[in-house]
Amino acid sequence: LIKFSFIEKKNSYDGKIDFKPFYLNANFNYEQINSKNFLYENSILHEIIKSKILNNKNLNLDIDFNVKKLTNINHLNNIALKIAIQEGDIILNNSNFMWKNDLKITLKESFLTYDDNGVKLIGKINLDYENIDSFYKTFQIRKKNRKDIKLIEIDFIYSFTSKEMSFDNVKINNLSNVNLEKFLDKFNSKETKLTNMIVFKNFMNSFFSAYDG
């Protein structure tokens, strides 16, 4: 057994390693970090996944990766990544982060996979709104499309290689919606890349316009 810890100003980490059988448990805490370090195709995390060194059936670990602020993405904060590797599977269940103080975004049934088409994140997103009016104002959603929404659940696939994202099985306030499913089918067929705020704002406006709840 090895235990380790490190503290420097506002950043710290600690954990322990068991060798028989091998198991790593660790906590990493950062005041701020650039999202390019783990979200982009040439990031360290992306290269580690592509190398397949984590696809070891004897490798098991649990890591809590906590970041208060991303330096290059506005409004996102209090990121809590819960990374588990179990018999070669990279699982991100119950990882979550905040958008301002108004929206909690949680990953459910989520995992990372790598094949000939690159690295993908697959799972379900839960959007829990504390103050949806602030969200509507930021994304300039038309007033006639501003509904009283507490929870959105939606399945997704995100490709780190192509930057494309697809959605399916959406529920709003625990109810399915035929119009939204049709909208998402059309969106997925276009293979749109949500790579900047303008494209994302247009997507959000079209999403809420399609919702007739």
C-alpha positions as a Markdown table, in Angstrom:
| # | Residue | x | y | z |
|---|---|---|---|---|
| 1 | Leu | 0.0 | 0.0 | 0.0 |
| 2 | Ile | 1.2 | 3.5 | -0.9 |
| 3 | Lys | -0.5 | 6.7 | 0.3 |
| 4 | Phe | 0.3 | 10.1 | -1.2 |
| 5 | Ser | -0.7 | 13.7 | -0.9 |
| 6 | Phe | 0.3 | 17.1 | -2.2 |
| 7 | Ile | -0.8 | 20.7 | -1.5 |
| 8 | Glu | 0.3 | 23.8 | -3.3 |
| 9 | Lys | -1.6 | 27.1 | -2.9 |
| 10 | Lys | -5.2 | 26.3 | -4.0 |
| 11 | Asn | -4.4 | 23.0 | -5.7 |
| 12 | Ser | -4.1 | 19.6 | -4.0 |
| 13 | Tyr | -4.3 | 15.9 | -4.5 |
| 14 | Asp | -4.3 | 12.8 | -2.3 |
| 15 | Gly | -4.9 | 9.1 | -2.6 |
| 16 | Lys | -3.7 | 5.6 | -2.1 |
| 17 | Ile | -2.5 | 2.6 | -4.3 |
| 18 | Asp | -3.1 | -1.0 | -3.4 |
| 19 | Phe | -1.0 | -3.5 | -5.3 |
| 20 | Lys | -2.6 | -6.9 | -4.6 |
| 21 | Pro | -5.0 | -6.6 | -6.4 |
| 22 | Phe | -4.1 | -3.2 | -8.0 |
| 23 | Tyr | -6.5 | -0.4 | -7.1 |
| 24 | Leu | -6.0 | 3.4 | -7.2 |
| 25 | Asn | -8.2 | 5.8 | -5.3 |
| 26 | Ala | -7.4 | 9.5 | -5.6 |
| 27 | Asn | -8.8 | 13.0 | -5.3 |
| 28 | Phe | -7.5 | 15.9 | -7.4 |
| 29 | Asn | -8.6 | 19.5 | -6.6 |
| 30 | Tyr | -7.8 | 22.5 | -8.8 |
| 31 | Glu | -8.8 | 26.1 | -8.5 |
| 32 | Gln | -8.9 | 26.5 | -12.2 |
| 33 | Ile | -7.8 | 24.6 | -15.4 |
| 34 | Asn | -8.0 | 25.0 | -19.1 |
| 35 | Ser | -10.5 | 22.7 | -20.7 |
| 36 | Lys | -8.1 | 21.9 | -23.5 |
| 37 | Asn | -6.2 | 19.7 | -21.1 |
| 38 | Phe | -8.9 | 17.1 | -21.2 |
| 39 | Leu | -11.7 | 18.0 | -23.6 |
| 40 | Tyr | -9.9 | 18.4 | -26.9 |
| 41 | Glu | -8.7 | 15.8 | -29.3 |
| 42 | Asn | -5.0 | 16.3 | -28.6 |
| 43 | Ser | -5.4 | 16.5 | -24.8 |
| 44 | Ile | -3.4 | 14.2 | -22.5 |
| 45 | Leu | -6.6 | 12.3 | -21.6 |
| 46 | His | -7.5 | 11.8 | -25.2 |
| 47 | Glu | -4.1 | 10.4 | -26.0 |
| 48 | Ile | -4.1 | 8.1 | -23.0 |
| 49 | Ile | -7.5 | 6.6 | -24.1 |
| 50 | Lys | -6.3 | 6.1 | -27.7 |
| 51 | Ser | -3.2 | 4.3 | -26.4 |
| 52 | Lys | -5.5 | 1.7 | -24.8 |
| 53 | Ile | -3.2 | 1.3 | -21.8 |
| 54 | Leu | -6.3 | 1.7 | -19.6 |
| 55 | Asn | -7.9 | -1.4 | -21.3 |
| 56 | Asn | -6.4 | -3.7 | -18.8 |
| 57 | Lys | -8.8 | -6.1 | -17.1 |
| 58 | Asn | -6.6 | -6.0 | -13.9 |
| 59 | Leu | -6.7 | -2.2 | -13.7 |
| 60 | Asn | -9.2 | -0.7 | -11.3 |
| 61 | Leu | -9.4 | 2.9 | -10.1 |
| 62 | Asp | -11.7 | 5.6 | -8.8 |
| 63 | Ile | -10.7 | 9.2 | -9.2 |
| 64 | Asp | -12.5 | 12.4 | -8.2 |
| 65 | Phe | -11.3 | 15.3 | -10.3 |
| 66 | Asn | -12.7 | 18.6 | -9.0 |
| 67 | Val | -12.2 | 22.0 | -10.7 |
| 68 | Lys | -13.8 | 25.2 | -9.5 |
| 69 | Lys | -13.4 | 27.1 | -12.8 |
| 70 | Leu | -12.5 | 26.5 | -16.5 |
| 71 | Thr | -10.4 | 29.4 | -17.7 |
| 72 | Asn | -11.5 | 29.3 | -21.3 |
| 73 | Ile | -15.3 | 28.5 | -21.0 |
| 74 | Asn | -17.6 | 31.1 | -19.5 |
| 75 | His | -20.3 | 30.2 | -17.0 |
| 76 | Leu | -19.2 | 26.6 | -16.4 |
| 77 | Asn | -17.9 | 26.0 | -12.8 |
| 78 | Asn | -17.6 | 23.5 | -10.0 |
| 79 | Ile | -16.8 | 20.6 | -12.3 |
| 80 | Ala | -16.8 | 17.2 | -10.5 |
| 81 | Leu | -15.6 | 14.4 | -12.7 |
| 82 | Lys | -16.0 | 10.9 | -11.2 |
| 83 | Ile | -13.8 | 8.6 | -13.2 |
| 84 | Ala | -13.9 | 4.9 | -12.6 |
| 85 | Ile | -12.1 | 2.2 | -14.5 |
| 86 | Gln | -13.4 | -1.3 | -14.0 |
| 87 | Glu | -12.0 | -4.2 | -16.0 |
| 88 | Gly | -11.1 | -1.9 | -18.9 |
| 89 | Asp | -14.3 | 0.2 | -18.9 |
| 90 | Ile | -13.9 | 3.9 | -18.4 |
| 91 | Ile | -17.0 | 5.1 | -16.6 |
| 92 | Leu | -18.1 | 8.7 | -15.8 |
| 93 | Asn | -21.4 | 8.1 | -13.9 |
| 94 | Asn | -22.6 | 10.9 | -11.7 |
| 95 | Ser | -20.0 | 13.4 | -12.9 |
| 96 | Asn | -21.5 | 16.8 | -12.8 |
| 97 | Phe | -20.9 | 20.5 | -13.2 |
| 98 | Met | -22.8 | 23.8 | -12.9 |
| 99 | Trp | -23.8 | 26.4 | -15.4 |
| 100 | Lys | -23.6 | 29.7 | -13.4 |
| 101 | Asn | -25.6 | 28.9 | -10.3 |
| 102 | Asp | -28.8 | 28.1 | -12.2 |
| 103 | Leu | -28.3 | 24.7 | -13.8 |
| 104 | Lys | -26.8 | 21.5 | -12.6 |
| 105 | Ile | -25.6 | 19.1 | -15.4 |
| 106 | Thr | -25.1 | 15.5 | -14.5 |
| 107 | Leu | -23.9 | 12.6 | -16.6 |
| 108 | Lys | -25.8 | 9.3 | -16.1 |
| 109 | Glu | -24.9 | 5.9 | -17.5 |
| 110 | Ser | -21.9 | 7.5 | -19.2 |
| 111 | Phe | -18.7 | 6.0 | -20.4 |
| 112 | Leu | -15.8 | 6.6 | -22.8 |
| 113 | Thr | -15.1 | 4.4 | -25.7 |
| 114 | Tyr | -12.4 | 4.2 | -28.5 |
| 115 | Asp | -12.6 | 2.5 | -31.9 |
| 116 | Asp | -11.5 | 3.2 | -35.5 |
| 117 | Asn | -13.8 | 6.3 | -35.5 |
| 118 | Gly | -12.0 | 7.9 | -32.5 |
| 119 | Val | -12.9 | 8.6 | -28.9 |
| 120 | Lys | -16.5 | 9.0 | -28.0 |
| 121 | Leu | -18.4 | 9.9 | -24.8 |
| 122 | Ile | -21.8 | 8.1 | -24.6 |
| 123 | Gly | -24.5 | 8.4 | -22.0 |
| 124 | Lys | -27.4 | 10.4 | -20.6 |
| 125 | Ile | -27.4 | 14.0 | -19.5 |
| 126 | Asn | -29.7 | 15.3 | -16.8 |
| 127 | Leu | -30.3 | 19.1 | -16.7 |
| 128 | Asp | -31.7 | 20.2 | -13.4 |
| 129 | Tyr | -32.8 | 23.9 | -13.5 |
| 130 | Glu | -32.8 | 26.0 | -10.4 |
| 131 | Asn | -33.4 | 29.2 | -12.4 |
| 132 | Ile | -34.4 | 28.6 | -16.0 |
| 133 | Asp | -35.3 | 32.2 | -16.6 |
| 134 | Ser | -31.6 | 33.1 | -16.4 |
| 135 | Phe | -30.8 | 30.4 | -18.9 |
| 136 | Tyr | -33.4 | 31.7 | -21.3 |
| 137 | Lys | -32.1 | 35.2 | -21.1 |
| 138 | Thr | -28.5 | 34.1 | -21.7 |
| 139 | Phe | -29.4 | 32.1 | -24.8 |
| 140 | Gln | -31.9 | 34.7 | -26.0 |
| 141 | Ile | -34.8 | 32.2 | -26.2 |
| 142 | Arg | -37.9 | 33.8 | -27.6 |
| 143 | Lys | -40.4 | 34.7 | -24.8 |
| 144 | Lys | -43.2 | 32.6 | -26.5 |
| 145 | Asn | -41.0 | 29.5 | -26.2 |
| 146 | Arg | -40.1 | 30.0 | -22.5 |
| 147 | Lys | -41.8 | 27.1 | -20.7 |
| 148 | Asp | -41.7 | 26.2 | -17.1 |
| 149 | Ile | -39.1 | 23.4 | -17.1 |
| 150 | Lys | -37.4 | 21.8 | -14.1 |
| 151 | Leu | -35.7 | 18.8 | -15.6 |
| 152 | Ile | -34.5 | 17.7 | -19.1 |
| 153 | Glu | -33.2 | 14.2 | -19.6 |
| 154 | Ile | -31.6 | 13.2 | -22.9 |
| 155 | Asp | -29.3 | 10.5 | -24.3 |
| 156 | Phe | -26.2 | 11.6 | -26.3 |
| 157 | Ile | -23.1 | 10.6 | -28.2 |
| 158 | Tyr | -20.2 | 13.1 | -28.5 |
| 159 | Ser | -17.2 | 12.4 | -30.8 |
| 160 | Phe | -13.9 | 14.1 | -29.7 |
| 161 | Thr | -12.6 | 13.4 | -33.2 |
| 162 | Ser | -15.3 | 14.9 | -35.4 |
| 163 | Lys | -16.7 | 17.3 | -32.7 |
| 164 | Glu | -20.2 | 16.0 | -33.7 |
| 165 | Met | -22.9 | 15.4 | -31.1 |
| 166 | Ser | -26.2 | 13.5 | -31.5 |
| 167 | Phe | -29.2 | 13.3 | -29.2 |
| 168 | Asp | -32.0 | 10.8 | -28.6 |
| 169 | Asn | -34.8 | 9.8 | -26.1 |
| 170 | Val | -35.4 | 13.3 | -24.7 |
| 171 | Lys | -37.8 | 13.8 | -21.8 |
| 172 | Ile | -38.9 | 17.1 | -20.3 |
| 173 | Asn | -40.3 | 17.1 | -16.8 |
| 174 | Asn | -40.3 | 13.2 | -17.1 |
| 175 | Leu | -42.5 | 13.3 | -20.3 |
| 176 | Ser | -41.5 | 12.4 | -23.8 |
| 177 | Asn | -42.4 | 14.8 | -26.7 |
| 178 | Val | -43.0 | 13.7 | -30.3 |
| 179 | Asn | -42.1 | 17.1 | -31.8 |
| 180 | Leu | -38.7 | 17.2 | -30.0 |
| 181 | Glu | -37.9 | 13.7 | -31.2 |
| 182 | Lys | -38.6 | 14.7 | -34.8 |
| 183 | Phe | -36.4 | 17.8 | -34.3 |
| 184 | Leu | -33.5 | 15.8 | -32.9 |
| 185 | Asp | -33.8 | 13.2 | -35.7 |
| 186 | Lys | -33.4 | 16.1 | -38.2 |
| 187 | Phe | -30.6 | 17.6 | -36.2 |
| 188 | Asn | -28.7 | 14.3 | -36.1 |
| 189 | Ser | -29.1 | 13.7 | -39.8 |
| 190 | Lys | -27.2 | 17.0 | -40.5 |
| 191 | Glu | -24.2 | 15.9 | -38.4 |
| 192 | Thr | -23.9 | 19.4 | -37.0 |
| 193 | Lys | -20.9 | 20.4 | -35.0 |
| 194 | Leu | -21.7 | 22.4 | -31.8 |
| 195 | Thr | -18.2 | 24.1 | -31.9 |
| 196 | Asn | -19.1 | 27.7 | -30.9 |
| 197 | Met | -21.6 | 29.7 | -29.0 |
| 198 | Ile | -23.5 | 31.0 | -32.0 |
| 199 | Val | -24.2 | 27.5 | -33.3 |
| 200 | Phe | -25.1 | 26.4 | -29.8 |
| 201 | Lys | -27.5 | 29.3 | -29.3 |
| 202 | Asn | -29.2 | 28.6 | -32.6 |
| 203 | Phe | -29.6 | 24.9 | -31.5 |
| 204 | Met | -31.1 | 25.9 | -28.2 |
| 205 | Asn | -33.6 | 28.3 | -29.8 |
| 206 | Ser | -34.7 | 25.6 | -32.3 |
| 207 | Phe | -34.9 | 23.0 | -29.5 |
| 208 | Phe | -37.3 | 25.1 | -27.3 |
| 209 | Ser | -39.2 | 26.3 | -30.4 |
| 210 | Ala | -39.9 | 22.6 | -31.2 |
| 211 | Tyr | -41.1 | 21.9 | -27.7 |
| 212 | Asp | -44.9 | 22.3 | -27.4 |
| 213 | Gly | -45.3 | 21.3 | -23.7 |
